């Protein structure tokens, strides 16, 4: 089931920045790039999130904010962000409720899959990519920036 063309499921989650982030608070202001990933401190994730964070200015120039989402705690997110220089907010979806709403929860492993959702300013999902395996990382920031430019 695809969410493309559908309203993005709204949520509020605690973030590594110390605040609660609500997806709908960006409505009519910014596009949102939701990056679901399995685990902090894992090899592929430790490449993916720093890459997205490193392109934060490019995303901002395109009118978007990047939010990382997984099941780890805010404390783990803070430690991981500090170690890897990740500046984008990392959201703690500890019960995988948000991952389930987006269809990317892997309940038998207690993690989310790796996926990227692009939500436009009106709150509609305009692009989604769910990796076939948690170890795959095929949608780099450049590809998402190109999709943003099409909006």
C-alpha positions as CSV (number, residue, x, y, z in Angstrom):
1,X,0.0,0.0,0.0
2,X,1.4,3.4,-1.0
3,X,0.8,6.6,0.9
4,X,1.6,8.8,-2.2
5,X,-1.2,11.2,-2.8
6,X,-2.6,10.6,0.7
7,X,-2.5,12.9,3.7
8,X,0.6,12.0,5.8
9,X,-0.3,10.4,9.1
10,X,0.2,13.0,11.8
11,X,2.2,12.4,14.9
12,X,4.0,14.0,17.8
13,X,7.3,12.4,19.0
14,X,10.1,13.5,21.4
15,X,13.2,14.6,19.6
16,X,16.9,14.6,20.2
17,X,16.7,18.4,20.3
18,X,14.7,18.2,23.5
19,X,11.4,19.2,22.1
20,X,8.2,17.4,21.0
21,X,7.9,17.6,17.2
22,X,4.4,17.4,15.6
23,X,4.4,16.7,11.9
24,X,1.4,19.0,11.2
25,X,3.2,21.9,12.7
26,X,5.1,22.2,9.4
27,X,1.9,22.4,7.4
28,X,1.8,25.5,5.1
29,X,5.4,26.3,6.1
30,X,7.8,23.6,5.0
31,X,8.1,20.3,3.1
32,X,9.1,17.4,5.4
33,X,11.5,14.6,4.6
34,X,10.9,11.7,6.9
35,X,13.8,9.3,7.1
36,X,13.0,6.1,8.8
37,X,16.0,4.0,9.8
38,X,16.5,0.8,11.8
39,X,19.0,1.6,14.6
40,X,21.3,4.3,15.9
41,X,25.0,3.3,15.9
42,X,24.5,0.7,13.1
43,X,26.8,0.7,10.1
44,X,24.4,1.8,7.3
45,X,22.5,4.2,9.5
46,X,25.7,5.8,10.6
47,X,26.4,6.6,6.9
48,X,22.8,7.6,5.9
49,X,21.8,10.1,8.6
50,X,25.1,12.0,8.6
51,X,24.7,12.3,4.8
52,X,21.2,13.8,5.1
53,X,22.3,16.0,8.0
54,X,25.3,17.2,5.9
55,X,22.9,18.4,3.2
56,X,20.6,20.2,5.7
57,X,21.3,23.6,4.1
58,X,20.4,22.3,0.7
59,X,17.1,20.9,2.1
60,X,16.5,24.3,3.8
61,X,17.1,26.1,0.5
62,X,14.5,23.8,-1.1
63,X,12.0,24.7,1.7
64,X,12.3,21.4,3.5
65,X,13.2,20.0,6.9
66,X,14.7,16.6,7.5
67,X,13.5,14.4,10.4
68,X,15.0,11.1,11.3
69,X,12.7,8.5,12.9
70,X,13.4,5.2,14.6
71,X,12.7,3.2,17.8
72,X,15.7,4.3,19.8
73,X,15.3,6.6,22.8
74,X,16.0,10.3,22.9
75,X,19.1,9.5,25.0
76,X,20.5,7.2,22.4
77,X,19.7,9.7,19.7
78,X,21.6,12.4,21.5
79,X,24.7,10.3,22.0
80,X,24.6,9.1,18.4
81,X,24.1,12.6,17.0
82,X,27.0,13.9,19.1
83,X,29.3,11.2,18.0
84,X,28.5,11.5,14.3
85,X,27.8,15.2,14.1
86,X,24.1,14.7,13.1
87,X,22.2,18.0,13.4
88,X,18.8,17.0,12.1
89,X,16.2,16.2,14.7
90,X,16.0,12.5,15.5
91,X,12.6,11.4,16.7
92,X,12.0,8.5,19.2
93,X,9.3,6.2,17.9
94,X,9.9,3.7,20.7
95,X,6.7,1.7,20.3
96,X,6.9,1.8,16.5
97,X,3.5,3.4,16.3
98,X,4.5,6.0,13.6
99,X,6.4,3.3,11.7
100,X,3.3,1.2,11.6
101,X,1.2,4.1,10.3
102,X,3.7,4.6,7.5
103,X,3.8,0.9,6.8
104,X,7.5,0.4,7.6
105,X,7.5,-1.3,11.0
106,X,9.2,-4.7,11.2
107,X,7.5,-5.9,14.3
108,X,9.2,-9.2,14.6
109,X,12.5,-7.5,14.8
110,X,11.3,-4.5,16.9
111,X,12.6,-1.9,14.3
112,X,11.5,0.1,11.4
113,X,12.6,-0.5,7.9
114,X,14.7,2.0,6.0
115,X,12.4,4.4,4.1
116,X,12.1,8.0,2.9
117,X,8.8,9.9,2.7
118,X,8.6,13.4,1.1
119,X,5.6,15.3,2.5
120,X,4.6,18.6,0.8
121,X,3.6,21.8,2.6
122,X,0.0,20.8,2.4
123,X,0.7,17.6,4.3
124,X,0.3,15.2,1.4
125,X,2.9,12.4,0.7
126,X,4.4,13.2,-2.7
127,X,7.2,10.5,-2.7
128,X,8.0,7.4,-0.8
129,X,10.8,4.8,-1.1
130,X,11.0,1.8,1.2
131,X,14.2,-0.3,0.9
132,X,13.8,-4.0,0.3
133,X,16.2,-4.8,3.1
134,X,17.3,-2.8,6.2
135,X,20.9,-3.0,4.9
136,X,20.1,-1.3,1.6
137,X,20.6,2.5,1.2
138,X,19.8,3.5,-2.3
139,X,18.0,6.8,-1.9
140,X,20.6,9.4,-1.3
141,X,19.9,13.0,-0.4
142,X,20.5,14.2,-4.0
143,X,17.6,12.0,-5.2
144,X,15.3,13.5,-2.6
145,X,16.4,17.0,-3.4
146,X,15.6,16.3,-7.0
147,X,12.1,15.2,-6.0
148,X,11.7,18.4,-3.9
149,X,12.6,20.6,-7.0
150,X,9.7,18.9,-8.8
151,X,7.1,20.1,-6.3
